[in-house]
Amino acid sequence: MTQATENKAKAGAIIVPVTPFEQNCTLLWCETTKKAVVIDPGGDVPVIRDAIAKTGVTVEKIWLTHGHIDHVGGAAELRDALNVPIEGPHIADKFLLDNVVSSGARFGITGVRDFTPDRWLDEGDRVEIGELAFDIFHCPGHSPGSVVYFNKGMRFALVGDVLFNGSVGRTDLPGGSHATLIRSITEKLLPLGDDVGFICGHGAGSSFGQERMTNPFLTGEL
């Protein structure tokens, strides 16, 4: 893929809220090729498949931002149904993907499976769907293996539960660290530019600039 092609590539996206946690499962596609990826299929797989059918795109991959149950609960089922590979998260979240069933049981979520992705992702890796390319940033703190997907040409990122509109990811779960999370945000995400917009794992999206200026976890108010 040439730089010129990458900069001209356009994407479409819809958010499909899933599970009782209202997690933002995102269906993202390349407008030129109509090739698509499902990011964080946490559950409610029939709802996700219905959204895919209505959109008329061809899903070729599943991407995961991290290993928590509300983001991965439907991944194995969707992989089998669509016969597509799972990419991500970072291997540091392997302990979470090895315990999806037990994690689901704690929240009354059944019908999930432990699984291993087809590709672990690390800092500096790149993933593609159609003519869209995303760089990978390993951003631990919310979970040890959280990753962020960043498209430079579109000035757009998928951040999972690393950063929210007005907040940051919780760090009281196994492997979490508030100091590490803030360092991931301030050293890896904010330098990408104030104009970068993002979709997060729950709630409305925002931009890095908006959060840098107003997010109390980043301004020092909290």
Wavefront OBJ file of the C-alpha trace (Angstrom):
o trace
v 0.000 0.000 0.000
v 1.434 3.365 -0.982
v 1.255 6.402 1.271
v -0.878 8.194 -1.298
v -3.409 5.360 -1.409
v -3.508 5.168 2.372
v -4.192 8.888 2.757
v -7.070 8.730 0.272
v -8.696 5.682 1.874
v -12.045 6.346 3.507
v -13.841 4.376 6.167
v -17.381 3.798 7.309
v -18.321 2.660 10.777
v -21.277 1.862 12.987
v -21.331 1.141 16.702
v -23.323 -1.854 17.941
v -23.817 -1.706 21.740
v -23.593 -5.228 23.168
v -23.878 -7.007 26.535
v -25.362 -5.566 29.739
v -22.199 -3.425 29.906
v -23.304 -1.510 26.764
v -19.904 -2.106 25.194
v -19.208 -0.351 21.881
v -18.676 -3.168 19.408
v -17.594 -1.373 16.232
v -18.117 -2.493 12.655
v -15.538 -0.647 10.540
v -15.095 -0.942 6.792
v -13.093 0.379 3.867
v -15.443 2.371 1.629
v -13.522 1.428 -1.516
v -13.475 -2.331 -1.037
v -16.356 -2.822 1.444
v -14.037 -5.114 3.377
v -14.754 -4.865 7.093
v -13.537 -5.690 10.563
v -15.449 -6.201 13.802
v -13.744 -4.627 16.799
v -14.459 -6.055 20.269
v -17.427 -8.397 19.741
v -18.219 -8.691 23.439
v -21.432 -10.680 23.012
v -24.889 -10.610 21.430
v -23.425 -12.171 18.289
v -26.807 -12.409 16.477
v -27.168 -8.639 16.873
v -23.678 -8.102 15.456
v -24.354 -10.425 12.523
v -27.615 -8.622 11.786
v -25.744 -5.294 11.684
v -23.204 -6.806 9.286
v -25.967 -8.080 7.003
v -27.782 -4.733 6.981
v -24.574 -2.850 6.202
v -23.758 -5.147 3.276
v -20.024 -5.321 3.957
v -17.746 -8.366 3.989
v -16.116 -8.977 7.350
v -12.610 -10.362 6.960
v -11.174 -9.891 10.468
v -11.918 -9.453 14.147
v -9.752 -7.048 16.157
v -9.578 -6.995 19.946
v -8.412 -4.051 22.047
v -8.042 -6.107 25.242
v -9.177 -9.270 26.963
v -12.012 -8.288 29.301
v -15.219 -10.317 29.011
v -17.389 -7.440 27.753
v -15.012 -6.994 24.795
v -14.244 -10.616 23.890
v -17.223 -12.721 24.989
v -18.501 -13.224 21.446
v -15.150 -13.401 19.677
v -14.789 -17.179 19.418
v -18.392 -17.620 18.280
v -18.106 -14.879 15.676
v -14.778 -16.225 14.416
v -16.368 -19.630 13.838
v -19.474 -18.169 12.236
v -17.604 -15.950 9.780
v -14.432 -18.054 9.416
v -12.176 -15.045 9.901
v -9.024 -14.541 12.005
v -8.831 -12.727 15.336
v -6.030 -10.169 15.707
v -5.043 -8.717 19.077
v -4.734 -7.921 21.834
v -1.158 -7.964 23.196
v -0.019 -11.321 24.586
v 0.063 -9.810 28.093
v -3.722 -10.353 28.136
v -3.386 -14.091 27.484
v -4.416 -14.835 31.074
v -7.744 -13.113 30.379
v -8.448 -14.985 27.138
v -7.555 -18.256 28.893
v -10.290 -17.530 31.451
v -13.186 -16.095 29.447
v -15.566 -18.788 30.719
v -14.765 -18.242 34.387
v -14.863 -14.478 33.945
v -18.255 -14.722 32.280
v -19.577 -16.871 35.102
v -18.810 -14.124 37.603
v -21.135 -11.801 35.681
v -23.781 -14.386 34.810
v -22.649 -14.484 31.167
v -22.900 -17.937 29.570
v -22.210 -19.359 26.107
v -18.709 -17.891 25.923
v -15.453 -19.735 25.236
v -11.797 -19.438 26.121
v -9.733 -18.888 22.977
v -6.404 -17.834 21.508
v -6.255 -15.139 18.816
v -4.735 -15.958 15.452
v -2.292 -13.097 15.897
v -1.042 -11.329 19.002
v -0.250 -7.647 18.448
v 2.651 -5.594 19.778
v 3.924 -2.022 19.696
v 4.855 -1.051 16.154
v 2.759 -3.707 14.421
v 0.348 -2.774 11.646
v -3.019 -4.248 10.695
v -5.001 -3.665 7.538
v -8.536 -4.012 6.266
v -9.108 -3.202 2.613
v -7.141 -0.012 1.929
v -7.161 1.036 5.596
v -4.044 0.568 7.709
v -3.775 0.982 11.470
v -0.646 1.236 13.582
v -0.619 -0.573 16.920
v 0.249 1.040 20.230
v 0.614 -1.162 23.312
v -1.097 0.846 26.066
v -1.178 -1.130 29.326
v -2.817 0.075 32.502
v -6.484 -0.839 32.161
v -5.273 -4.331 31.331
v -1.682 -5.459 30.740
v -2.322 -6.211 27.076
v -4.504 -3.311 25.948
v -3.735 -2.020 22.461
v -4.848 1.047 20.519
v -5.426 1.051 16.748
v -4.430 4.322 15.018
v -4.993 5.404 11.420
v -2.693 8.342 10.671
v -4.350 9.402 7.424
v -7.843 9.616 8.916
v -6.586 11.008 12.256
v -8.646 8.343 13.989
v -8.119 5.783 16.741
v -9.883 2.872 18.396
v -8.838 3.019 22.029
v -10.904 0.363 23.798
v -11.064 1.137 27.522
v -7.767 3.020 27.706
v -9.383 6.459 27.433
v -12.966 7.717 27.612
v -14.863 10.921 27.045
v -14.194 12.610 30.389
v -12.613 9.605 32.075
v -10.080 6.782 31.790
v -10.274 3.020 32.110
v -10.713 1.452 35.530
v -7.544 0.012 37.008
v -8.847 -2.072 39.912
v -9.047 -5.283 37.890
v -6.241 -7.917 37.772
v -3.170 -6.488 36.058
v -4.438 -2.911 36.204
v -2.286 0.063 37.169
v -3.477 3.671 37.232
v 0.033 5.106 36.963
v 0.795 2.850 33.998
v -2.483 3.804 32.308
v -1.877 7.545 32.620
v 1.646 7.043 31.285
v 0.262 5.130 28.280
v -2.146 7.962 27.507
v 0.264 10.851 28.014
v 3.319 9.289 26.385
v 1.727 7.362 23.508
v -1.707 8.752 22.645
v -1.691 12.493 23.307
v 1.496 13.059 21.242
v -0.362 11.744 18.181
v -2.165 15.077 17.992
v -5.103 17.027 19.391
v -7.047 16.496 16.168
v -7.228 12.713 16.526
v -10.780 11.535 17.105
v -11.490 8.230 18.798
v -14.095 5.572 19.466
v -13.840 4.159 22.971
v -15.183 1.013 24.582
v -18.190 2.595 26.270
v -20.118 5.808 25.728
v -19.521 8.663 23.317
v -16.209 9.193 21.585
v -14.073 12.320 21.738
v -10.712 13.659 20.564
v -7.307 13.562 22.168
v -7.263 17.363 22.285
v -10.603 17.576 24.046
v -9.478 15.059 26.640
v -6.078 16.681 27.105
v -7.799 19.973 27.946
v -10.845 18.814 29.926
v -10.410 15.249 31.203
v -9.884 15.561 34.986
v -7.639 12.491 35.017
v -5.291 14.216 32.569
v -5.493 17.817 33.798
v -4.452 16.915 37.325
v -7.855 17.558 38.905
v -8.165 13.888 39.908
l 1 2 3 4 5 6 7 8 9 10 11 12 13 14 15 16 17 18 19 20 21 22 23 24 25 26 27 28 29 30 31 32 33 34 35 36 37 38 39 40 41 42 43 44 45 46 47 48 49 50 51 52 53 54 55 56 57 58 59 60 61 62 63 64 65 66 67 68 69 70 71 72 73 74 75 76 77 78 79 80 81 82 83 84 85 86 87 88 89 90 91 92 93 94 95 96 97 98 99 100 101 102 103 104 105 106 107 108 109 110 111 112 113 114 115 116 117 118 119 120 121 122 123 124 125 126 127 128 129 130 131 132 133 134 135 136 137 138 139 140 141 142 143 144 145 146 147 148 149 150 151 152 153 154 155 156 157 158 159 160 161 162 163 164 165 166 167 168 169 170 171 172 173 174 175 176 177 178 179 180 181 182 183 184 185 186 187 188 189 190 191 192 193 194 195 196 197 198 199 200 201 202 203 204 205 206 207 208 209 210 211 212 213 214 215 216 217 218 219 220 221 222
